[in-house]
Amino acid sequence: MLSVCQTLRGKLRYMDNPKNLDDYLAGLGISEADESAPPAPPEPLSEATGTALHELPTALDARETLTQFLQGLLSRIDPELSVTVNAADNALEAEIQGERAAKMAGRDGRILGAIEVLAYAALSRQGYNDIRVRIDAGGFRRRYNENLSRMAERLAVQVAKTGESHEMQPMPPADRRVIHLALQEHALVQTESVGEGHNRRLIIRPRPHDSSPSGSDETGQPTSQDDS
């Protein structure tokens, strides 16, 4: 599996160059049209139908775009891996499956995070800029999010008991969302995001006696206080 991870890291480093990423996506049929390029000659026509022999779809829907991108990427890393993509609540959820799928997460899910960045680039080239992408591999994200939720609940008990706020370490937006959602209905504490950029972090505070669970989290769902 080490060789698979090394292959993936090499592929991600290669695609970190915008030109390389453009070439890679174009190879998958996912690219922006070059409006400055001269028009291509017409495709040869089929005598039977009068249609272009190599005519490609004019557009891909978001789910198909993501599926095509991930299948292309995985085929170059480990052909035994597969992926399923489902649409839910203006988001696309992809699950990488296979005997070695869990290893695709990398340390603390960093490889999955890198793949998500590339997935957003692929979707952007098809004009899908407002769709959230969540990619899991071998159930890693599910287990990771469950652990985050349990940690949030333990900290909530501590804050409620001591009456003192707890400031967490900076964390990615996806992790903050998990904690916001885990505590959004908590009667005794509320969450708030503070800071900017990579220094953005959560504070779990005692809930004022005259307030009830409300506000909106970073997903736009009702939850505790958040300024993002």
Secondary structure, DSSP 8 states (H G I E B T S, - for coil): -HHHHHHHHHHHHHHTSHHHHHHHHHHTT-----TTS-------B-TTT-SBTT---S---HHHHHHHHHHHHHHHH-TT-EEEEEEETTEEEEEEESTTGGGGG-GGGHHHHHHHHHHHHHHHTTT--S-EEEEEETTHHHHHHHHHHHHHHHHHHHHHHH---EE-----HHHHHHHHHHHTT-SSEEEEEES-GGG-EEEEEE--TT--S-SB-TTSSB-S----
